[in-house]
């Protein structure tokens, strides 16, 4: 009885499938419907015991319906059934081996902030300037520059691979100084890039292609994307000491020792000003000594300048480190960004500059940077480049921009001062919080560890990166006291709890 039932099922499946195949051949209008039905029948057939290679008996009806074509007596071996096996396999994705990427540690903070419904919440994770009312800010000079662009009726044609010529000229002069010999002698190869990230990535590709045996050195800690950029460009890297948790300051001796210990000819990535994430910069004397050891080891300096004018409020002061190395005769690389100092976050406007020893070398380097850029993104966007060219190239707009930068930098300095005062007044432990004032730029390294930073989010609704970095650009004077309460609570209470736990789990001495 069971055998007969199985035989009926087998023959029924085959007959129905062949009928559907003939109808499908005769009518394209119902093709998709029959494909789904055939796939479903095939799934049933595959799950049945007889689908595992068991021979089918000879069936004359099947042969007649097949219009003279004799099918093999195994269900999924003949050509007529090839369509079915393909339909079944389509349910298995070719991308099943692709794993889920981890969330971005910085952008993920903003996602968590948006999901929080508390009225007390603060987003101090992302490095974007906010007004005292904690609203995004479009600079007045940017609006004026865009108005000029509309009045001129400028087109949207492709830029050359190297970008807008007017932008490249003013951005190099802004960085090095218009009267700098490297500018006057034509020894700088400048390529417009996709903000700081794209400029760094283009430079990393250049290093990989023409200095394939070289290693990059990056500070510990550093901006999280630096590691991603070098990893994707296949440039090996190692870290040099930078942050000293004991003093919440610069580990200068460790930094110099690690740069000195690196293989000769390494690319040393340096933050031109307002180190991200610590806000800790070397002093002018320390920059001189850093230059000494880099020169001694024949290293190549690679500056990331994301905050020129935004850190101190002075374009010249924030370019000190770069201009020092140029003055000392180094060949070097500098990546620039206008996200912060002009608020052009979404325009993705920046540049990569390579200072060379001769104009001829500069011309060759520029040609190879263009060659690398072509298959990456072909050519850069024009809108942000025209804004920068208009602002920096127009004396009136340029002066107005400097005033706006001073106001933005000044607001952050006021917030930093108020936070320090609140921390010092409210913390009864006598802890020295002066490191807050010694740091510079939009970020402050609080000294909080991962657990303490998570406590800031869970209890106080203050969102920050888990390394203890906060963006003072996202803080208002009115919120400083609340932030100070949260930092003091997270630092002392969780620190005490951690000590108690360590004592409780510490193994006792046993006399044998």
Secondary structure, DSSP 8 states (H G I E B T S, - for coil): -HHHHHHHHHHHHHHHHHHHHHHHHH-STTHHHHHHHHHHHHHHHHHSGGGTT------HHHHHHTTT----SSTTTSGGGHHHHHHHHTTS-TTTT-------TTHHHHHHHHH---TT-EE-SS---B-TTS-B---HHHHHHHHHHHHHT-------TT--HHHHHHHHHHHH-TT-HHHHTT-EEEEEEEHHHHHHHHHHHHHHHH-TT--EEEEES--HHHHHHHHHTT--EEEEE-EETTTTEE-HHHHHHHHHHS-TT-EEEEESSS-TTT-----HHHHHHHHHHHHHTT-EEEEEES-TTTSSS-HHHHTHHHHHHHHTT--EEEEEE-TTTS--GGGTEEEEEEE-SSHHHHHHHHHHHHHHHHHHHSS--SHHHHHHHHHHHSHHHHHHHHHHHHHHHHHHHHHHHHHHHHHHHH-TT----THHHH--SSEEE----HHHHHHHHHHH-EE--TTSEEEGGG--GGGHHHHHHHHHHHHHHHHHHHHHHHHHHS------
